[in-house]
Amino acid sequence: IGVPRFKLHDLRDCFASIMAERGVTPATLKYLMGHENEATTAKFYKRPTWDGIEHAREAISRPILADVQNGRAAGLS
């Protein structure tokens, strides 16, 4: 029927990644995921997200674009 196949563990990964992105503390996420320590949680659920990648791209492009618009060599002013 056009529904992509996935495993229940995929939903768990998705949940944890979204919660981490939205600022849920590592300690809280550790508890919710049933991990013994925060290192395990961070190892598996600190993945880059599209929103995070876009934010980083904008953060680096803004000063470069400003330099170009002001006639300065990007990054050399």
Accessible surface in RSA format (square Angstrom, percent):
REM  Atomic radii and reference values for relative SASA: ProtOr
REM  Chains: A
REM  Algorithm: Lee & Richards
REM  Probe-radius: 1.40
REM  Slices: 20
REM RES _ NUM      All-atoms   Total-Side   Main-Chain    Non-polar    All polar
REM                ABS   REL    ABS   REL    ABS   REL    ABS   REL    ABS   REL
RES ILE A   1   211.71 120.5 133.66  99.6  78.06 188.1 149.32 107.5  62.40 169.3
RES GLY A   2    80.30  99.0   0.00   N/A  80.30  99.0  43.66 119.8  36.64  82.1
RES VAL A   3    99.11  65.2  79.56  72.0  19.55  47.1  80.68  70.1  18.43  50.0
RES PRO A   4   106.73  77.8  91.87  83.7  14.86  54.0 104.36  86.2   2.37  14.7
RES ARG A   5   235.67  98.9 201.85 102.9  33.81  80.5  85.81 117.3 149.86  90.8
RES PHE A   6   113.64  56.9  80.33  49.8  33.31  86.7  86.48  52.4  27.16  77.7
RES LYS A   7   144.61  70.5 139.34  85.5   5.27  12.5  89.21  80.3  55.40  59.0
RES LEU A   8   145.72  81.2 135.41  96.9  10.32  25.9 135.58  95.2  10.14  27.3
RES HIS A   9   104.70  57.2  97.78  68.0   6.92  17.7  67.22  69.3  37.48  43.6
RES ASP A  10    58.04  40.7  52.27  52.0   5.77  13.6  21.26  50.0  36.78  36.7
RES LEU A  11    93.73  52.2  89.79  64.2   3.94   9.9  90.23  63.4   3.50   9.4
RES ARG A  12    83.29  35.0  75.84  38.7   7.45  17.7  33.16  45.3  50.13  30.4
RES ASP A  13    27.19  19.0  26.93  26.8   0.27   0.6   8.08  19.0  19.11  19.1
RES CYS A  14    65.66  49.7  57.89  64.6   7.77  18.3  20.90  52.9  44.76  48.3
RES PHE A  15    87.34  43.7  81.50  50.5   5.84  15.2  86.88  52.7   0.47   1.3
RES ALA A  16     0.00   0.0   0.00   0.0   0.00   0.0   0.00   0.0   0.00   0.0
RES SER A  17    18.95  16.0  16.97  22.7   1.98   4.6  15.14  32.2   3.81   5.3
RES ILE A  18    65.21  37.1  64.92  48.4   0.29   0.7  65.21  47.0   0.00   0.0
RES MET A  19    45.36  23.5  45.36  30.0   0.00   0.0  28.16  23.9  17.20  22.8
RES ALA A  20    19.82  18.2   7.11  11.0  12.71  28.9   7.92  11.1  11.91  31.5
RES GLU A  21    78.80  45.2  42.88  32.4  35.92  85.5  31.40  60.7  47.40  38.7
RES ARG A  22   181.60  76.2 144.55  73.7  37.05  88.2  48.30  66.0 133.30  80.8
RES GLY A  23    57.19  70.5   0.00   N/A  57.19  70.5  34.87  95.7  22.32  50.0
RES VAL A  24    42.32  27.8  28.17  25.5  14.15  34.1  34.64  30.1   7.68  20.8
RES THR A  25    73.87  52.5  70.46  71.4   3.41   8.1  69.89  93.9   3.98   6.0
RES PRO A  26    62.16  45.3  59.94  54.6   2.22   8.1  62.16  51.3   0.00   0.0
RES ALA A  27    51.16  47.0  46.39  71.6   4.78  10.9  46.83  66.0   4.33  11.5
RES THR A  28    63.12  44.9  58.94  59.8   4.18  10.0  37.58  50.5  25.54  38.6
RES LEU A  29     4.89   2.7   4.89   3.5   0.00   0.0   4.89   3.4   0.00   0.0
RES LYS A  30    56.02  27.3  56.02  34.4   0.00   0.0  18.71  16.8  37.31  39.7
RES TYR A  31   173.13  80.8 159.91  91.0  13.22  34.4 114.70  86.2  58.44  72.0
RES LEU A  32    90.49  50.4  59.69  42.7  30.81  77.4  62.32  43.8  28.17  75.8
RES MET A  33     9.85   5.1   3.10   2.1   6.74  16.1   1.75   1.5   8.09  10.7
RES GLY A  34    63.51  78.3   0.00   N/A  63.51  78.3  33.73  92.6  29.78  66.7
RES HIS A  35    33.35  18.2  21.73  15.1  11.62  29.7  16.24  16.7  17.10  19.9
RES GLU A  36   165.12  94.8 135.23 102.3  29.90  71.2  56.24 108.8 108.89  88.9
RES ASN A  37    74.22  51.2  71.70  69.3   2.52   6.1  31.15  75.0  43.07  41.6
RES GLU A  38    76.38  43.9  72.65  55.0   3.73   8.9  23.99  46.4  52.39  42.8
RES ALA A  39    73.76  67.8  58.62  90.5  15.14  34.4  66.83  94.1   6.93  18.4
RES THR A  40    45.31  32.2  41.73  42.3   3.58   8.5  24.96  33.5  20.35  30.8
RES THR A  41     3.49   2.5   3.37   3.4   0.12   0.3   3.37   4.5   0.12   0.2
RES ALA A  42    44.86  41.2  37.08  57.2   7.78  17.7  39.36  55.4   5.50  14.6
RES LYS A  43   159.77  77.9 122.77  75.3  37.01  88.1  83.03  74.7  76.74  81.7
RES PHE A  44    90.99  45.5  89.23  55.3   1.76   4.6  90.96  55.1   0.03   0.1
RES TYR A  45     7.71   3.6   6.31   3.6   1.39   3.6   0.91   0.7   6.80   8.4
RES LYS A  46   131.16  64.0 100.86  61.9  30.31  72.2  63.37  57.0  67.79  72.2
RES ARG A  47   114.34  48.0  99.19  50.6  15.15  36.1  46.56  63.6  67.77  41.1
RES PRO A  48   111.50  81.3  81.54  74.3  29.96 108.9  93.24  77.0  18.26 113.5
RES THR A  49    30.90  22.0  23.11  23.4   7.80  18.6  25.96  34.9   4.95   7.5
RES TRP A  50   211.67  84.9 205.68  99.6   5.99  14.1 175.56  93.6  36.11  58.6
RES ASP A  51   101.49  71.1  94.23  93.8   7.26  17.2  24.62  57.9  76.87  76.7
RES GLY A  52    38.01  46.9   0.00   N/A  38.01  46.9  31.65  86.8   6.36  14.2
RES ILE A  53    83.79  47.7  79.90  59.5   3.89   9.4  82.70  59.6   1.09   3.0
RES GLU A  54    73.86  42.4  72.61  54.9   1.26   3.0  39.30  76.0  34.56  28.2
RES HIS A  55   127.32  69.6 123.97  86.2   3.36   8.6  83.01  85.6  44.31  51.6
RES ALA A  56    58.43  53.7  50.99  78.7   7.44  16.9  55.26  77.8   3.17   8.4
RES ARG A  57   125.89  52.9 120.64  61.5   5.25  12.5  67.65  92.5  58.24  35.3
RES GLU A  58    63.55  36.5  62.80  47.5   0.75   1.8  14.48  28.0  49.07  40.1
RES ALA A  59    50.56  46.5  37.88  58.5  12.67  28.8  39.27  55.3  11.28  29.9
RES ILE A  60   109.55  62.3 107.91  80.4   1.64   4.0 109.45  78.8   0.10   0.3
RES SER A  61    40.77  34.5  38.44  51.3   2.34   5.4  30.27  64.5  10.50  14.7
RES ARG A  62   147.11  61.8 142.30  72.5   4.81  11.5  71.90  98.3  75.21  45.6
RES PRO A  63    72.07  52.5  64.32  58.6   7.75  28.2  71.37  58.9   0.70   4.4
RES ILE A  64    77.63  44.2  77.37  57.6   0.26   0.6  77.63  55.9   0.00   0.0
RES LEU A  65    99.28  55.3  97.22  69.5   2.06   5.2  99.09  69.6   0.19   0.5
RES ALA A  66    41.68  38.3  39.31  60.7   2.37   5.4  41.22  58.0   0.46   1.2
RES ASP A  67    14.30  10.0  14.30  14.2   0.00   0.0   0.00   0.0  14.30  14.3
RES VAL A  68    90.20  59.4  76.69  69.4  13.52  32.6  78.87  68.5  11.33  30.7
RES GLN A  69   132.85  74.3  95.58  69.9  37.26  88.7  38.03  80.9  94.82  71.9
RES ASN A  70    92.06  63.5  62.59  60.5  29.47  71.0  14.73  35.5  77.33  74.7
RES GLY A  71    72.17  89.0   0.00   N/A  72.17  89.0  37.02 101.6  35.15  78.7
RES ARG A  72   107.73  45.2  96.08  49.0  11.64  27.7  42.90  58.6  64.82  39.3
RES ALA A  73    58.68  54.0  38.34  59.2  20.35  46.3  48.92  68.9   9.77  25.9
RES ALA A  74    46.39  42.7  23.50  36.3  22.89  52.1  23.65  33.3  22.74  60.2
RES GLY A  75    65.45  80.7   0.00   N/A  65.45  80.7  37.18 102.0  28.27  63.3
RES LEU A  76   148.90  82.9 113.65  81.3  35.25  88.6 119.01  83.6  29.89  80.4
RES SER A  77    97.93  82.8  24.25  32.4  73.68 169.7  52.16 111.1  45.77  64.1
END  Absolute sums over single chains surface
CHAIN  1 A     6427.1       5139.0       1288.2       4094.1       2333.0
END  Absolute sums over all chains
TOTAL          6427.1       5139.0       1288.2       4094.1       2333.0
